[in-house]
Structures are given as structure tokens and as C-alpha cells.
Amino acid sequence: MIALRIAIILALTGVGIALLLSLLRRDRRYLRLAWQILKFSVVLLLIVGALIMMGRIVLFRVPL
């Protein structure tokens, strides 16, 4: 869980820096970089969340 929190913090920092650079330099490639970081972060979060949910389902499954 700590690794997931660190990944979220790094992703948000990267998005913030890219947005700040796009405002300061007026270059659209930083906006594209911020969007890519955001997309891949959300996908990673969904994958990790699904794996955690699947693990909990398997652990708490009542044998028949």
C-alpha cells in the first residue's frame, strides 16, 4: 500500500510540474505529457485496485 501511495504522489507531482511548465513556456507538449501521466496513473490504479479486490475475494471465500 505504501508503494501505491508513493506512486500516486509521484504521478500528481509529475502532472503538476508538467502543467506549470506548460504555463511558463507556452509549449503544448507539456500538456500532452501531463495527460499521459494522468492516463497511465489511472490505469495503474484501476489494475492494482482490481488485483487487491480479487485477492480479498479469494482470501475470504468460504469453501463449500
PQR file of N, CA, C, O and H, with PARSE charges and radii, in Angstrom:
ATOM      1  N   MET A   1       0.818  -1.193   0.000 -0.4000 1.5000
ATOM      2  CA  MET A   1       0.000   0.000   0.000 -0.0000 2.0000
ATOM      3  C   MET A   1       0.867   1.264   0.000  0.5500 1.7000
ATOM      4  O   MET A   1       0.505   2.277  -0.600 -0.5500 1.4000
ATOM      5  N   ILE A   2       2.009   1.191   0.677 -0.4000 1.5000
ATOM      6  CA  ILE A   2       2.871   2.364   0.709 -0.0000 2.0000
ATOM      7  C   ILE A   2       3.434   2.656  -0.679  0.5500 1.7000
ATOM      8  O   ILE A   2       3.612   3.816  -1.048 -0.5500 1.4000
ATOM      9  H   ILE A   2       2.304   0.369   1.164  0.4000 1.0000
ATOM     10  N   ALA A   3       3.711   1.609  -1.444 -0.4000 1.5000
ATOM     11  CA  ALA A   3       4.210   1.806  -2.808 -0.0000 2.0000
ATOM     12  C   ALA A   3       3.146   2.461  -3.679  0.5500 1.7000
ATOM     13  O   ALA A   3       3.466   3.280  -4.541 -0.5500 1.4000
ATOM     14  H   ALA A   3       3.566   0.666  -1.145  0.4000 1.0000
ATOM     15  N   LEU A   4       1.891   2.110  -3.461 -0.4000 1.5000
ATOM     16  CA  LEU A   4       0.804   2.719  -4.220 -0.0000 2.0000
ATOM     17  C   LEU A   4       0.671   4.202  -3.884  0.5500 1.7000
ATOM     18  O   LEU A   4       0.449   5.030  -4.767 -0.5500 1.4000
ATOM     19  H   LEU A   4       1.631   1.445  -2.761  0.4000 1.0000
ATOM     20  N   ARG A   5       0.808   4.526  -2.611 -0.4000 1.5000
ATOM     21  CA  ARG A   5       0.743   5.941  -2.208 -0.0000 2.0000
ATOM     22  C   ARG A   5       1.903   6.742  -2.791  0.5500 1.7000
ATOM     23  O   ARG A   5       1.717   7.874  -3.237 -0.5500 1.4000
ATOM     24  H   ARG A   5       0.988   3.854  -1.893  0.4000 1.0000
ATOM     25  N   ILE A   6       3.087   6.161  -2.787 -0.4000 1.5000
ATOM     26  CA  ILE A   6       4.240   6.846  -3.370 -0.0000 2.0000
ATOM     27  C   ILE A   6       4.037   7.051  -4.866  0.5500 1.7000
ATOM     28  O   ILE A   6       4.376   8.110  -5.395 -0.5500 1.4000
ATOM     29  H   ILE A   6       3.238   5.241  -2.424  0.4000 1.0000
ATOM     30  N   ALA A   7       3.490   6.055  -5.552 -0.4000 1.5000
ATOM     31  CA  ALA A   7       3.231   6.180  -6.995 -0.0000 2.0000
ATOM     32  C   ALA A   7       2.219   7.286  -7.271  0.5500 1.7000
ATOM     33  O   ALA A   7       2.368   8.033  -8.238 -0.5500 1.4000
ATOM     34  H   ALA A   7       3.215   5.195  -5.122  0.4000 1.0000
ATOM     35  N   ILE A   8       1.191   7.397  -6.429 -0.4000 1.5000
ATOM     36  CA  ILE A   8       0.192   8.446  -6.611 -0.0000 2.0000
ATOM     37  C   ILE A   8       0.805   9.819  -6.391  0.5500 1.7000
ATOM     38  O   ILE A   8       0.540  10.751  -7.150 -0.5500 1.4000
ATOM     39  H   ILE A   8       1.071   6.790  -5.644  0.4000 1.0000
ATOM     40  N   ILE A   9       1.623   9.946  -5.354 -0.4000 1.5000
ATOM     41  CA  ILE A   9       2.270  11.224  -5.075 -0.0000 2.0000
ATOM     42  C   ILE A   9       3.205  11.623  -6.211  0.5500 1.7000
ATOM     43  O   ILE A   9       3.225  12.783  -6.624 -0.5500 1.4000
ATOM     44  H   ILE A   9       1.839   9.189  -4.737  0.4000 1.0000
ATOM     45  N   LEU A  10       3.976  10.669  -6.714 -0.4000 1.5000
ATOM     46  CA  LEU A  10       4.876  10.964  -7.830 -0.0000 2.0000
ATOM     47  C   LEU A  10       4.109  11.349  -9.096  0.5500 1.7000
ATOM     48  O   LEU A  10       4.516  12.256  -9.822 -0.5500 1.4000
ATOM     49  H   LEU A  10       3.960   9.727  -6.379  0.4000 1.0000
ATOM     50  N   ALA A  11       3.010  10.662  -9.354 -0.4000 1.5000
ATOM     51  CA  ALA A  11       2.212  10.976 -10.544 -0.0000 2.0000
ATOM     52  C   ALA A  11       1.611  12.375 -10.435  0.5500 1.7000
ATOM     53  O   ALA A  11       1.649  13.140 -11.398 -0.5500 1.4000
ATOM     54  H   ALA A  11       2.679   9.925  -8.764  0.4000 1.0000
ATOM     55  N   LEU A  12       1.059  12.714  -9.276 -0.4000 1.5000
ATOM     56  CA  LEU A  12       0.480  14.041  -9.107 -0.0000 2.0000
ATOM     57  C   LEU A  12       1.545  15.134  -9.175  0.5500 1.7000
ATOM     58  O   LEU A  12       1.294  16.219  -9.700 -0.5500 1.4000
ATOM     59  H   LEU A  12       1.028  12.092  -8.493  0.4000 1.0000
ATOM     60  N   THR A  13       2.718  14.850  -8.650 -0.4000 1.5000
ATOM     61  CA  THR A  13       3.817  15.806  -8.751 -0.0000 2.0000
ATOM     62  C   THR A  13       4.226  16.006 -10.207  0.5500 1.7000
ATOM     63  O   THR A  13       4.452  17.132 -10.650 -0.5500 1.4000
ATOM     64  H   THR A  13       2.922  13.969  -8.223  0.4000 1.0000
ATOM     65  N   GLY A  14       4.320  14.904 -10.944 -0.4000 1.5000
ATOM     66  CA  GLY A  14       4.673  14.996 -12.362 -0.0000 2.0000
ATOM     67  C   GLY A  14       3.654  15.771 -13.165  0.5500 1.7000
ATOM     68  O   GLY A  14       4.018  16.579 -14.018 -0.5500 1.4000
ATOM     69  H   GLY A  14       4.137  13.989 -10.584  0.4000 1.0000
ATOM     70  N   VAL A  15       2.377  15.535 -12.901 -0.4000 1.5000
ATOM     71  CA  VAL A  15       1.315  16.266 -13.596 -0.0000 2.0000
ATOM     72  C   VAL A  15       1.395  17.753 -13.249  0.5500 1.7000
ATOM     73  O   VAL A  15       1.269  18.607 -14.126 -0.5500 1.4000
ATOM     74  H   VAL A  15       2.081  14.878 -12.207  0.4000 1.0000
ATOM     75  N   GLY A  16       1.603  18.054 -11.977 -0.4000 1.5000
ATOM     76  CA  GLY A  16       1.702  19.457 -11.554 -0.0000 2.0000
ATOM     77  C   GLY A  16       2.878  20.169 -12.192  0.5500 1.7000
ATOM     78  O   GLY A  16       2.745  21.306 -12.645 -0.5500 1.4000
ATOM     79  H   GLY A  16       1.705  17.360 -11.264  0.4000 1.0000
ATOM     80  N   ILE A  17       4.017  19.519 -12.233 -0.4000 1.5000
ATOM     81  CA  ILE A  17       5.201  20.128 -12.850 -0.0000 2.0000
ATOM     82  C   ILE A  17       4.985  20.322 -14.347  0.5500 1.7000
ATOM     83  O   ILE A  17       5.354  21.359 -14.897 -0.5500 1.4000
ATOM     84  H   ILE A  17       4.126  18.595 -11.865  0.4000 1.0000
ATOM     85  N   ALA A  18       4.392  19.335 -15.008 -0.4000 1.5000
ATOM     86  CA  ALA A  18       4.141  19.462 -16.451 -0.0000 2.0000
ATOM     87  C   ALA A  18       3.165  20.597 -16.740  0.5500 1.7000
ATOM     88  O   ALA A  18       3.348  21.342 -17.703 -0.5500 1.4000
ATOM     89  H   ALA A  18       4.092  18.493 -14.562  0.4000 1.0000
ATOM     90  N   LEU A  19       2.121  20.733 -15.906 -0.4000 1.5000
ATOM     91  CA  LEU A  19       1.177  21.834 -16.104 -0.0000 2.0000
ATOM     92  C   LEU A  19       1.842  23.182 -15.860  0.5500 1.7000
ATOM     93  O   LEU A  19       1.589  24.142 -16.588 -0.5500 1.4000
ATOM     94  H   LEU A  19       1.973  20.128 -15.124  0.4000 1.0000
ATOM     95  N   LEU A  20       2.681  23.256 -14.851 -0.4000 1.5000
ATOM     96  CA  LEU A  20       3.393  24.502 -14.568 -0.0000 2.0000
ATOM     97  C   LEU A  20       4.329  24.862 -15.713  0.5500 1.7000
ATOM     98  O   LEU A  20       4.403  26.024 -16.115 -0.5500 1.4000
ATOM     99  H   LEU A  20       2.886  22.476 -14.260  0.4000 1.0000
ATOM    100  N   LEU A  21       5.040  23.880 -16.237 -0.4000 1.5000
ATOM    101  CA  LEU A  21       5.920  24.133 -17.375 -0.0000 2.0000
ATOM    102  C   LEU A  21       5.141  24.560 -18.616  0.5500 1.7000
ATOM    103  O   LEU A  21       5.606  25.404 -19.382 -0.5500 1.4000
ATOM    104  H   LEU A  21       4.980  22.936 -15.910  0.4000 1.0000
ATOM    105  N   SER A  22       3.960  23.982 -18.816 -0.4000 1.5000
ATOM    106  CA  SER A  22       3.165  24.377 -19.985 -0.0000 2.0000
ATOM    107  C   SER A  22       2.698  25.821 -19.858  0.5500 1.7000
ATOM    108  O   SER A  22       2.586  26.529 -20.860 -0.5500 1.4000
ATOM    109  H   SER A  22       3.582  23.296 -18.194  0.4000 1.0000
ATOM    110  N   LEU A  23       2.424  26.263 -18.631 -0.4000 1.5000
ATOM    111  CA  LEU A  23       2.028  27.662 -18.440 -0.0000 2.0000
ATOM    112  C   LEU A  23       3.208  28.614 -18.607  0.5500 1.7000
ATOM    113  O   LEU A  23       3.063  29.696 -19.175 -0.5500 1.4000
ATOM    114  H   LEU A  23       2.515  25.689 -17.818  0.4000 1.0000
ATOM    115  N   LEU A  24       4.364  28.211 -18.117 -0.4000 1.5000
ATOM    116  CA  LEU A  24       5.528  29.092 -18.175 -0.0000 2.0000
ATOM    117  C   LEU A  24       6.137  29.166 -19.569  0.5500 1.7000
ATOM    118  O   LEU A  24       6.545  30.244 -20.002 -0.5500 1.4000
ATOM    119  H   LEU A  24       4.482  27.332 -17.655  0.4000 1.0000
ATOM    120  N   ARG A  25       6.205  28.057 -20.271 -0.4000 1.5000
ATOM    121  CA  ARG A  25       6.880  28.013 -21.565 -0.0000 2.0000
ATOM    122  C   ARG A  25       5.942  28.090 -22.763  0.5500 1.7000
ATOM    123  O   ARG A  25       6.393  28.229 -23.900 -0.5500 1.4000
ATOM    124  H   ARG A  25       5.873  27.181 -19.919  0.4000 1.0000
ATOM    125  N   ARG A  26       4.637  28.000 -22.510 -0.4000 1.5000
ATOM    126  CA  ARG A  26       3.635  28.047 -23.590 -0.0000 2.0000
ATOM    127  C   ARG A  26       3.866  26.958 -24.640  0.5500 1.7000
ATOM    128  O   ARG A  26       3.704  27.184 -25.839 -0.5500 1.4000
ATOM    129  H   ARG A  26       4.271  27.887 -21.586  0.4000 1.0000
ATOM    130  N   ASP A  27       4.250  25.771 -24.159 -0.4000 1.5000
ATOM    131  CA  ASP A  27       4.519  24.648 -25.042 -0.0000 2.0000
ATOM    132  C   ASP A  27       3.489  23.555 -24.780  0.5500 1.7000
ATOM    133  O   ASP A  27       3.313  23.125 -23.640 -0.5500 1.4000
ATOM    134  H   ASP A  27       4.382  25.588 -23.185  0.4000 1.0000
ATOM    135  N   ARG A  28       2.812  23.108 -25.828 -0.4000 1.5000
ATOM    136  CA  ARG A  28       1.721  22.150 -25.661 -0.0000 2.0000
ATOM    137  C   ARG A  28       2.203  20.730 -25.370  0.5500 1.7000
ATOM    138  O   ARG A  28       1.417  19.889 -24.932 -0.5500 1.4000
ATOM    139  H   ARG A  28       2.955  23.458 -26.754  0.4000 1.0000
ATOM    140  N   ARG A  29       3.479  20.456 -25.607 -0.4000 1.5000
ATOM    141  CA  ARG A  29       3.953  19.094 -25.349 -0.0000 2.0000
ATOM    142  C   ARG A  29       3.929  18.772 -23.859  0.5500 1.7000
ATOM    143  O   ARG A  29       3.819  17.603 -23.487 -0.5500 1.4000
ATOM    144  H   ARG A  29       4.117  21.139 -25.962  0.4000 1.0000
ATOM    145  N   TYR A  30       4.029  19.775 -23.009 -0.4000 1.5000
ATOM    146  CA  TYR A  30       3.935  19.536 -21.571 -0.0000 2.0000
ATOM    147  C   TYR A  30       2.498  19.187 -21.166  0.5500 1.7000
ATOM    148  O   TYR A  30       2.288  18.406 -20.238 -0.5500 1.4000
ATOM    149  H   TYR A  30       4.118  20.724 -23.311  0.4000 1.0000
ATOM    150  N   LEU A  31       1.525  19.756 -21.852 -0.4000 1.5000
ATOM    151  CA  LEU A  31       0.137  19.368 -21.606 -0.0000 2.0000
ATOM    152  C   LEU A  31      -0.100  17.918 -22.010  0.5500 1.7000
ATOM    153  O   LEU A  31      -0.800  17.176 -21.320 -0.5500 1.4000
ATOM    154  H   LEU A  31       1.696  20.390 -22.606  0.4000 1.0000
ATOM    155  N   ARG A  32       0.487  17.525 -23.127 -0.4000 1.5000
ATOM    156  CA  ARG A  32       0.376  16.135 -23.586 -0.0000 2.0000
ATOM    157  C   ARG A  32       1.059  15.196 -22.593  0.5500 1.7000
ATOM    158  O   ARG A  32       0.551  14.109 -22.317 -0.5500 1.4000
ATOM    159  H   ARG A  32       1.056  18.127 -23.687  0.4000 1.0000
ATOM    160  N   LEU A  33       2.203  15.610 -22.059 -0.4000 1.5000
ATOM    161  CA  LEU A  33       2.894  14.806 -21.060 -0.0000 2.0000
ATOM    162  C   LEU A  33       2.051  14.666 -19.793  0.5500 1.7000
ATOM    163  O   LEU A  33       1.959  13.576 -19.228 -0.5500 1.4000
ATOM    164  H   LEU A  33       2.615  16.493 -22.284  0.4000 1.0000
ATOM    165  N   ALA A  34       1.441  15.756 -19.344 -0.4000 1.5000
ATOM    166  CA  ALA A  34       0.589  15.707 -18.148 -0.0000 2.0000
ATOM    167  C   ALA A  34      -0.593  14.774 -18.381  0.5500 1.7000
ATOM    168  O   ALA A  34      -0.965  14.017 -17.484 -0.5500 1.4000
ATOM    169  H   ALA A  34       1.516  16.641 -19.803  0.4000 1.0000
ATOM    170  N   TRP A  35      -1.181  14.816 -19.555 -0.4000 1.5000
ATOM    171  CA  TRP A  35      -2.323  13.955 -19.866 -0.0000 2.0000
ATOM    172  C   TRP A  35      -1.898  12.489 -19.883  0.5500 1.7000
ATOM    173  O   TRP A  35      -2.620  11.629 -19.378 -0.5500 1.4000
ATOM    174  H   TRP A  35      -0.879  15.431 -20.283  0.4000 1.0000
ATOM    175  N   GLN A  36      -0.737  12.199 -20.456 -0.4000 1.5000
ATOM    176  CA  GLN A  36      -0.255  10.816 -20.491 -0.0000 2.0000
ATOM    177  C   GLN A  36       0.041  10.295 -19.093  0.5500 1.7000
ATOM    178  O   GLN A  36      -0.292   9.154 -18.775 -0.5500 1.4000
ATOM    179  H   GLN A  36      -0.150  12.897 -20.866  0.4000 1.0000
ATOM    180  N   ILE A  37       0.658  11.110 -18.261 -0.4000 1.5000
ATOM    181  CA  ILE A  37       0.937  10.698 -16.888 -0.0000 2.0000
ATOM    182  C   ILE A  37      -0.372  10.409 -16.163  0.5500 1.7000
ATOM    183  O   ILE A  37      -0.484   9.413 -15.449 -0.5500 1.4000
ATOM    184  H   ILE A  37       0.929  12.038 -18.519  0.4000 1.0000
ATOM    185  N   LEU A  38      -1.354  11.275 -16.345 -0.4000 1.5000
ATOM    186  CA  LEU A  38      -2.642  11.098 -15.678 -0.0000 2.0000
ATOM    187  C   LEU A  38      -3.342   9.820 -16.154  0.5500 1.7000
ATOM    188  O   LEU A  38      -3.869   9.063 -15.338 -0.5500 1.4000
ATOM    189  H   LEU A  38      -1.263  12.085 -16.925  0.4000 1.0000
ATOM    190  N   LYS A  39      -3.349   9.577 -17.473 -0.4000 1.5000
ATOM    191  CA  LYS A  39      -3.987   8.381 -18.016 -0.0000 2.0000
ATOM    192  C   LYS A  39      -3.350   7.107 -17.482  0.5500 1.7000
ATOM    193  O   LYS A  39      -4.045   6.204 -17.016 -0.5500 1.4000
ATOM    194  H   LYS A  39      -2.921  10.192 -18.135  0.4000 1.0000
ATOM    195  N   PHE A  40      -2.044   7.039 -17.550 -0.4000 1.5000
ATOM    196  CA  PHE A  40      -1.364   5.819 -17.113 -0.0000 2.0000
ATOM    197  C   PHE A  40      -1.474   5.631 -15.607  0.5500 1.7000
ATOM    198  O   PHE A  40      -1.493   4.495 -15.132 -0.5500 1.4000
ATOM    199  H   PHE A  40      -1.479   7.772 -17.929  0.4000 1.0000
ATOM    200  N   SER A  41      -1.547   6.710 -14.853 -0.4000 1.5000
ATOM    201  CA  SER A  41      -1.719   6.602 -13.403 -0.0000 2.0000
ATOM    202  C   SER A  41      -3.089   6.037 -13.062  0.5500 1.7000
ATOM    203  O   SER A  41      -3.216   5.197 -12.172 -0.5500 1.4000
ATOM    204  H   SER A  41      -1.532   7.632 -15.238  0.4000 1.0000
ATOM    205  N   VAL A  42      -4.108   6.494 -13.766 -0.4000 1.5000
ATOM    206  CA  VAL A  42      -5.457   5.984 -13.518 -0.0000 2.0000
ATOM    207  C   VAL A  42      -5.553   4.508 -13.903  0.5500 1.7000
ATOM    208  O   VAL A  42      -6.168   3.714 -13.191 -0.5500 1.4000
ATOM    209  H   VAL A  42      -4.005   7.177 -14.489  0.4000 1.0000
ATOM    210  N   VAL A  43      -4.949   4.148 -15.021 -0.4000 1.5000
ATOM    211  CA  VAL A  43      -4.966   2.741 -15.443 -0.0000 2.0000
ATOM    212  C   VAL A  43      -4.236   1.875 -14.417  0.5500 1.7000
ATOM    213  O   VAL A  43      -4.717   0.802 -14.054 -0.5500 1.4000
ATOM    214  H   VAL A  43      -4.449   4.793 -15.600  0.4000 1.0000
ATOM    215  N   LEU A  44      -3.080   2.338 -13.952 -0.4000 1.5000
ATOM    216  CA  LEU A  44      -2.338   1.596 -12.940 -0.0000 2.0000
ATOM    217  C   LEU A  44      -3.146   1.465 -11.653  0.5500 1.7000
ATOM    218  O   LEU A  44      -3.164   0.401 -11.035 -0.5500 1.4000
ATOM    219  H   LEU A  44      -2.689   3.209 -14.247  0.4000 1.0000
ATOM    220  N   LEU A  45      -3.806   2.530 -11.254 -0.4000 1.5000
ATOM    221  CA  LEU A  45      -4.624   2.497 -10.041 -0.0000 2.0000
ATOM    222  C   LEU A  45      -5.779   1.505 -10.183  0.5500 1.7000
ATOM    223  O   LEU A  45      -6.080   0.771  -9.242 -0.5500 1.4000
ATOM    224  H   LEU A  45      -3.792   3.395 -11.756  0.4000 1.0000
ATOM    225  N   LEU A  46      -6.424   1.476 -11.344 -0.4000 1.5000
ATOM    226  CA  LEU A  46      -7.513   0.526 -11.568 -0.0000 2.0000
ATOM    227  C   LEU A  46      -7.024  -0.920 -11.570  0.5500 1.7000
ATOM    228  O   LEU A  46      -7.685  -1.802 -11.022 -0.5500 1.4000
ATOM    229  H   LEU A  46      -6.179   2.073 -12.108  0.4000 1.0000
ATOM    230  N   ILE A  47      -5.873  -1.162 -12.181 -0.4000 1.5000
ATOM    231  CA  ILE A  47      -5.329  -2.523 -12.209 -0.0000 2.0000
ATOM    232  C   ILE A  47      -4.962  -2.981 -10.807  0.5500 1.7000
ATOM    233  O   ILE A  47      -5.304  -4.095 -10.411 -0.5500 1.4000
ATOM    234  H   ILE A  47      -5.336  -0.445 -12.626  0.4000 1.0000
ATOM    235  N   VAL A  48      -4.273  -2.139 -10.056 -0.4000 1.5000
ATOM    236  CA  VAL A  48      -3.876  -2.522  -8.699 -0.0000 2.0000
ATOM    237  C   VAL A  48      -5.109  -2.696  -7.817  0.5500 1.7000
ATOM    238  O   VAL A  48      -5.156  -3.620  -7.005 -0.5500 1.4000
ATOM    239  H   VAL A  48      -3.995  -1.234 -10.378  0.4000 1.0000
ATOM    240  N   GLY A  49      -6.102  -1.830  -7.960 -0.4000 1.5000
ATOM    241  CA  GLY A  49      -7.335  -1.970  -7.190 -0.0000 2.0000
ATOM    242  C   GLY A  49      -8.064  -3.263  -7.508  0.5500 1.7000
ATOM    243  O   GLY A  49      -8.584  -3.924  -6.609 -0.5500 1.4000
ATOM    244  H   GLY A  49      -6.063  -1.079  -8.619  0.4000 1.0000
ATOM    245  N   ALA A  50      -8.104  -3.627  -8.784 -0.4000 1.5000
ATOM    246  CA  ALA A  50      -8.753  -4.879  -9.174 -0.0000 2.0000
ATOM    247  C   ALA A  50      -8.000  -6.085  -8.611  0.5500 1.7000
ATOM    248  O   ALA A  50      -8.621  -7.052  -8.169 -0.5500 1.4000
ATOM    249  H   ALA A  50      -7.681  -3.090  -9.514  0.4000 1.0000
ATOM    250  N   LEU A  51      -6.673  -6.032  -8.625 -0.4000 1.5000
ATOM    251  CA  LEU A  51      -5.892  -7.138  -8.065 -0.0000 2.0000
ATOM    252  C   LEU A  51      -6.099  -7.260  -6.562  0.5500 1.7000
ATOM    253  O   LEU A  51      -6.185  -8.369  -6.036 -0.5500 1.4000
ATOM    254  H   LEU A  51      -6.168  -5.247  -8.984  0.4000 1.0000
ATOM    255  N   ILE A  52      -6.180  -6.144  -5.877 -0.4000 1.5000
ATOM    256  CA  ILE A  52      -6.424  -6.182  -4.426 -0.0000 2.0000
ATOM    257  C   ILE A  52      -7.809  -6.754  -4.149  0.5500 1.7000
ATOM    258  O   ILE A  52      -7.971  -7.573  -3.244 -0.5500 1.4000
ATOM    259  H   ILE A  52      -6.111  -5.243  -6.304  0.4000 1.0000
ATOM    260  N   MET A  53      -8.809  -6.333  -4.919 -0.4000 1.5000
ATOM    261  CA  MET A  53     -10.163  -6.865  -4.721 -0.0000 2.0000
ATOM    262  C   MET A  53     -10.215  -8.366  -5.004  0.5500 1.7000
ATOM    263  O   MET A  53     -10.859  -9.113  -4.267 -0.5500 1.4000
ATOM    264  H   MET A  53      -8.678  -5.668  -5.654  0.4000 1.0000
ATOM    265  N   MET A  54      -9.544  -8.811  -6.065 -0.4000 1.5000
ATOM    266  CA  MET A  54      -9.535 -10.233  -6.381 -0.0000 2.0000
ATOM    267  C   MET A  54      -8.839 -11.024  -5.279  0.5500 1.7000
ATOM    268  O   MET A  54      -9.275 -12.124  -4.940 -0.5500 1.4000
ATOM    269  H   MET A  54      -9.021  -8.205  -6.664  0.4000 1.0000
ATOM    270  N   GLY A  55      -7.784 -10.486  -4.726 -0.4000 1.5000
ATOM    271  CA  GLY A  55      -7.094 -11.161  -3.637 -0.0000 2.0000
ATOM    272  C   GLY A  55      -7.962 -11.274  -2.401  0.5500 1.7000
ATOM    273  O   GLY A  55      -7.934 -12.297  -1.718 -0.5500 1.4000
ATOM    274  H   GLY A  55      -7.430  -9.592  -5.001  0.4000 1.0000
ATOM    275  N   ARG A  56      -8.726 -10.248  -2.107 -0.4000 1.5000
ATOM    276  CA  ARG A  56      -9.611 -10.301  -0.948 -0.0000 2.0000
ATOM    277  C   ARG A  56     -10.750 -11.295  -1.165  0.5500 1.7000
ATOM    278  O   ARG A  56     -11.167 -11.979  -0.230 -0.5500 1.4000
ATOM    279  H   ARG A  56      -8.748  -9.417  -2.663  0.4000 1.0000
ATOM    280  N   ILE A  57     -11.249 -11.375  -2.387 -0.4000 1.5000
ATOM    281  CA  ILE A  57     -12.311 -12.329  -2.686 -0.0000 2.0000
ATOM    282  C   ILE A  57     -11.793 -13.751  -2.519  0.5500 1.7000
ATOM    283  O   ILE A  57     -12.483 -14.604  -1.960 -0.5500 1.4000
ATOM    284  H   ILE A  57     -10.910 -10.819  -3.147  0.4000 1.0000
ATOM    285  N   VAL A  58     -10.585 -14.008  -3.000 -0.4000 1.5000
ATOM    286  CA  VAL A  58     -10.013 -15.342  -2.885 -0.0000 2.0000
ATOM    287  C   VAL A  58      -9.719 -15.682  -1.429  0.5500 1.7000
ATOM    288  O   VAL A  58      -9.938 -16.820  -1.013 -0.5500 1.4000
ATOM    289  H   VAL A  58     -10.024 -13.315  -3.453  0.4000 1.0000
ATOM    290  N   LEU A  59      -9.232 -14.728  -0.649 -0.4000 1.5000
ATOM    291  CA  LEU A  59      -8.898 -14.995   0.755 -0.0000 2.0000
ATOM    292  C   LEU A  59     -10.136 -15.236   1.618  0.5500 1.7000
ATOM    293  O   LEU A  59     -10.117 -16.074   2.520 -0.5500 1.4000
ATOM    294  H   LEU A  59      -9.055 -13.804  -0.988  0.4000 1.0000
ATOM    295  N   PHE A  60     -11.203 -14.502   1.340 -0.4000 1.5000
ATOM    296  CA  PHE A  60     -12.389 -14.596   2.183 -0.0000 2.0000
ATOM    297  C   PHE A  60     -13.469 -15.496   1.612  0.5500 1.7000
ATOM    298  O   PHE A  60     -14.609 -15.478   2.077 -0.5500 1.4000
ATOM    299  H   PHE A  60     -11.218 -13.821   0.608  0.4000 1.0000
ATOM    300  N   ARG A  61     -13.116 -16.278   0.610 -0.4000 1.5000
ATOM    301  CA  ARG A  61     -14.088 -17.179   0.007 -0.0000 2.0000
ATOM    302  C   ARG A  61     -14.329 -18.349   0.945  0.5500 1.7000
ATOM    303  O   ARG A  61     -13.392 -18.963   1.455 -0.5500 1.4000
ATOM    304  H   ARG A  61     -12.190 -16.292   0.232  0.4000 1.0000
ATOM    305  N   VAL A  62     -15.576 -18.638   1.158 -0.4000 1.5000
ATOM    306  CA  VAL A  62     -15.946 -19.733   2.058 -0.0000 2.0000
ATOM    307  C   VAL A  62     -15.947 -21.028   1.253  0.5500 1.7000
ATOM    308  O   VAL A  62     -16.636 -21.123   0.237 -0.5500 1.4000
ATOM    309  H   VAL A  62     -16.337 -18.139   0.744  0.4000 1.0000
ATOM    310  N   PRO A  63     -15.187 -22.021   1.691 -0.5600 1.5000
ATOM    311  CA  PRO A  63     -15.173 -23.295   0.956  0.2800 2.0000
ATOM    312  C   PRO A  63     -16.527 -24.006   1.087  0.5500 1.7000
ATOM    313  O   PRO A  63     -17.171 -23.939   2.134 -0.5500 1.4000
ATOM    314  N   LEU A  64     -16.939 -24.668   0.044 -0.4000 1.5000
ATOM    315  CA  LEU A  64     -18.223 -25.372   0.044 -0.0000 2.0000
ATOM    316  C   LEU A  64     -18.141 -26.752   0.603  0.5500 1.7000
ATOM    317  O   LEU A  64     -19.150 -27.455   0.662 -0.5500 1.4000
ATOM    318  H   LEU A  64     -16.416 -24.723  -0.806  0.4000 1.0000
TER
END
